[in-house]
Amino acid sequence: MKRLLMVTVAALSLGGCGQSDARVGALETKLAAADARLAELETQGQTQAQGLKAAQAELAALKQGQDKLDRKLSDLPPPLTLAEVQAAVAAALDKRESTQPEPAKPPEKAAPEAGAEAKPALPADAKAKAEEARRKLADLLPGYYANLGDPQTRQKVNDLLWEADAETRKEVVAKLKALVADEPDNKHLRMALAEAMTSTFRDVKQGLEQGILASNIMKEAKKAQSIDPDYYDAVHFVAVFKANYPPGFPEFEGAKADLDKALSMQAKMTWEARFTEIYEAYGKWYLVQKKYDDALAITQAGLDKDARAENLIALKQRIEEARK
């Protein structure tokens, strides 16, 4: 059909114009070139069609492989959560401790009663202090729960929690967790829970248990901060908490940004005595790294704000002695 069309066009052109043989030859040459180009394009089209078929076949094979992989993945158990991993590690450590032989102990004067827990008895003064703290907390807690947005009241309660017994701390933390469950987006509740949980560090084992507790505390404080990024109480807490991490931890390395943010927010607020805690944490953060000049500079900056701050006065003396 293509060839017939070309010949017909050529014939019409020759018949109508009466051109010379040379012109006819030139026209036939052009027609031959066009015919060759058309054949070339047809070959390319066939090649592309074959490539397309091959690509379609490859795609079908890939889809088939994907379907097989999806079926295999669906048969796998669900991935472990962080809590499950932590629980497994804790269980393994407990098992290892239970299987290790206990060191020899000196003979005891009297064997403990069956089922009695081997808890060290509190010194008389510590026990009296714990009972006094519990009585004071009984008076403070109703107002505390009713006004968790007051940082001064929270501070008083937290100071007493450190002095109280473990059972009292457990009760307060459990109460706050229940309140948070009812109001998960209440930044004051989240902050109060994070602060109260810090007092339970003395009630858990060093190492893994304290690490898990620290992670949970940070989660609550970060949640309060995410609810309100300009919530100073949360910014303050996170900055001090991170600065007290051991060097080498990512929290310690990232503390500077949080400390700077707290100082920036303070500059826009009316001065409060608790603001010195940021300067103290910053100074200690530098001191641990043996950056004595920086530690002195930030501590002095805090003293310029509050010359009677005992925590900063003591820290300055400590830094000066360390760099001798």
GILIN-V467787 format. One record per helix or strand of 2 or more residues. SS is the DSSP state (2 for helix, 1 for strand). FROM is the first residue (numbers start at 1). TO is the last residue. If there is no record, write none. Layout:
# GILIN-V467787
ss=SS from=FROM to=TO
ss=SS from=FROM to=TO
This chain:
# GILIN-V467787
ss=2 from=2 to=17
ss=2 from=21 to=75
ss=2 from=82 to=99
ss=2 from=124 to=146
ss=2 from=151 to=163
ss=2 from=166 to=182
ss=2 from=187 to=203
ss=2 from=208 to=227
ss=2 from=232 to=243
ss=2 from=250 to=253
ss=2 from=255 to=266
ss=2 from=273 to=288
ss=2 from=292 to=305
ss=2 from=310 to=322
